[in-house]
Amino acid sequence: MKIPIFEEILLKGSKIDEIEALIMESRIGKVPCYLNLSSFKTEDIKTIILNIEQVILEQSLHPRFPYPFYIITQTNTYTHVPTIRSVKDLPEHYFKKIKRPNNKELQLLNKLALKVDKIKNLELYKIVQNLKESANPQKMLYKETKELYFYEKLNSIFFEKNKKISTKR
């Protein structure tokens, strides 16, 4: 396996057949990828993003795992695929220069390739949904305990002052 660095996907047309062929040829999920839609019209961008989401779901790919897939666009659209405004906003750690890895790094890359294959076999959408469902009650519990801690702290401060005042009399 080679070192994971960003790979740009070049889109030529907005038809679903072209997008499906492009995604099949690309290495989405194997390396970090991005698709630059800055040159397309706003109307086309929305249909392209919908088509991309549909093809990704059909191919059992996930836009965030094991490696992210970004769409670069200036328009604000709701999508499951991470969108950013420019290439400069992409994570910098995937823009490393390619150098020949030593033996230890090669062993780690081979282990990484096995982990990537294992991650691809998981039901990622279901796992992410379960995480989101369990996160909301945990956030509520955190807020409640934080508020309780605040009240307990106030209580201890006020009662300590009252005890000191009552013992002095």
C-alpha positions as CSV (number, residue, x, y, z in Angstrom):
1,M,0.0,0.0,0.0
2,K,1.2,3.5,-0.7
3,I,1.2,6.4,1.6
4,P,-2.3,8.0,1.8
5,I,-2.2,11.4,0.1
6,F,-5.0,13.4,-1.5
7,E,-6.2,12.3,-4.9
8,E,-8.2,14.7,-7.0
9,I,-11.2,13.3,-8.9
10,L,-11.8,15.1,-12.1
11,L,-15.5,15.3,-13.1
12,K,-16.3,15.8,-16.8
13,G,-20.1,15.6,-16.8
14,S,-23.1,15.7,-14.5
15,K,-24.9,12.7,-15.7
16,I,-25.4,9.8,-13.3
17,D,-23.7,7.3,-15.7
18,E,-20.6,9.4,-15.9
19,I,-20.5,9.9,-12.1
20,E,-21.0,6.2,-11.5
21,A,-18.2,5.3,-13.9
22,L,-15.9,8.0,-12.3
23,I,-16.6,6.7,-8.7
24,M,-16.0,3.1,-9.8
25,E,-12.6,4.1,-11.3
26,S,-11.6,6.3,-8.4
27,R,-10.1,5.1,-5.2
28,I,-12.6,6.6,-2.8
29,G,-12.2,4.9,0.6
30,K,-8.7,3.6,-0.3
31,V,-7.1,7.1,-0.2
32,P,-8.3,10.5,0.8
33,C,-10.0,12.1,-2.2
34,Y,-11.7,15.4,-3.2
35,L,-13.9,16.5,-6.0
36,N,-13.7,20.2,-7.1
37,L,-17.0,21.5,-8.3
38,S,-16.0,25.2,-8.4
39,S,-16.3,25.4,-12.2
40,F,-19.9,24.1,-12.3
41,K,-23.1,26.1,-12.2
42,T,-25.2,26.2,-8.9
43,E,-28.1,24.3,-10.5
44,D,-25.7,21.5,-11.7
45,I,-23.9,21.3,-8.4
46,K,-27.1,20.2,-6.5
47,T,-27.9,17.5,-9.0
48,I,-24.3,16.3,-9.1
49,I,-24.2,16.1,-5.3
50,L,-27.4,14.1,-5.2
51,N,-26.1,11.8,-7.9
52,I,-22.8,11.3,-6.0
53,E,-24.7,10.5,-2.8
54,Q,-26.8,8.0,-4.6
55,V,-23.8,6.3,-6.3
56,I,-21.9,6.2,-3.0
57,L,-24.8,4.5,-1.3
58,E,-25.2,2.0,-4.1
59,Q,-21.5,1.1,-4.0
60,S,-21.5,0.7,-0.2
61,L,-18.9,3.4,0.3
62,H,-18.8,5.9,3.1
63,P,-17.7,9.5,2.5
64,R,-15.8,9.7,5.8
65,F,-14.4,6.2,6.5
66,P,-11.8,4.8,6.2
67,Y,-10.5,7.9,4.3
68,P,-12.5,11.0,3.7
69,F,-14.0,12.2,0.5
70,Y,-14.6,15.9,0.2
71,I,-16.5,18.0,-2.3
72,I,-15.2,21.5,-2.9
73,T,-18.0,23.9,-3.7
74,Q,-19.0,27.5,-2.9
75,T,-22.7,26.8,-2.6
76,N,-24.3,25.7,0.6
77,T,-26.0,22.4,0.2
78,Y,-27.1,19.8,2.8
79,T,-25.3,16.5,2.1
80,H,-23.7,13.6,3.9
81,V,-20.5,14.1,2.0
82,P,-18.2,16.7,3.7
83,T,-18.1,19.9,1.7
84,I,-15.5,22.7,1.9
85,R,-15.0,26.0,0.2
86,S,-11.4,25.6,-1.2
87,V,-8.5,23.3,-1.5
88,K,-6.8,25.2,1.2
89,D,-9.4,24.0,3.7
90,L,-8.5,20.4,3.2
91,P,-6.6,18.7,6.1
92,E,-2.9,19.3,5.6
93,H,-1.7,16.0,6.9
94,Y,-2.8,14.3,3.7
95,F,-0.6,16.6,1.6
96,K,2.8,15.1,2.5
97,K,5.5,14.7,0.0
98,I,5.9,11.1,-1.3
99,K,9.1,9.5,-0.2
100,R,10.2,5.9,-0.2
101,P,9.1,4.3,3.1
102,N,11.6,2.3,5.1
103,N,10.9,-1.3,6.2
104,K,9.1,-0.5,9.4
105,E,6.9,2.0,7.6
106,L,6.1,-0.6,4.9
107,Q,5.0,-3.0,7.6
108,L,2.8,-0.4,9.2
109,L,1.3,0.5,5.8
110,N,0.5,-3.2,5.2
111,K,-1.2,-3.4,8.5
112,L,-3.1,-0.2,7.6
113,A,-4.2,-1.8,4.4
114,L,-5.7,-4.7,6.3
115,K,-7.5,-2.3,8.7
116,V,-8.9,-0.3,5.8
117,D,-10.3,-3.5,4.3
118,K,-11.9,-4.5,7.7
119,I,-13.4,-1.1,8.0
120,K,-14.9,-1.3,4.5
121,N,-16.7,-4.5,5.5
122,L,-18.5,-2.9,8.4
123,E,-22.0,-1.4,8.2
124,L,-20.7,2.1,8.6
125,Y,-23.9,4.0,8.1
126,K,-25.6,1.9,10.8
127,I,-22.7,2.4,13.2
128,V,-22.7,6.2,12.7
129,Q,-26.4,6.3,13.3
130,N,-26.1,4.3,16.5
131,L,-23.4,6.7,17.7
132,K,-25.6,9.7,16.9
133,E,-28.5,8.2,18.8
134,S,-26.4,7.4,21.9
135,A,-24.7,10.8,21.8
136,N,-27.8,12.9,22.4
137,P,-28.8,11.2,25.7
138,Q,-25.1,11.4,26.8
139,K,-25.0,15.2,26.0
140,M,-28.2,15.7,28.0
141,L,-26.8,13.7,31.0
142,Y,-23.6,15.8,30.8
143,K,-25.6,19.1,30.9
144,E,-27.7,17.9,33.8
145,T,-24.7,16.8,35.9
146,K,-22.9,20.0,35.0
147,E,-25.8,22.0,36.4
148,L,-26.0,19.8,39.5
149,Y,-22.3,20.2,40.1
150,F,-22.7,24.0,39.8
151,Y,-25.5,24.0,42.4
152,E,-23.6,21.7,44.8
153,K,-20.6,24.0,44.5
154,L,-22.8,27.0,45.4
155,N,-24.4,25.2,48.2
156,S,-21.0,24.2,49.7
157,I,-19.8,27.8,49.4
158,F,-22.8,29.3,51.1
159,F,-23.1,26.8,53.8
160,E,-19.4,27.0,54.6
161,K,-19.8,30.8,55.1
162,N,-22.9,30.2,57.3
163,K,-21.1,27.7,59.4
164,K,-18.1,30.1,59.9
165,I,-20.5,33.0,60.8
166,S,-22.5,30.8,63.3
167,T,-19.4,29.4,65.0
168,K,-18.0,33.0,65.6
169,R,-21.1,34.1,67.5
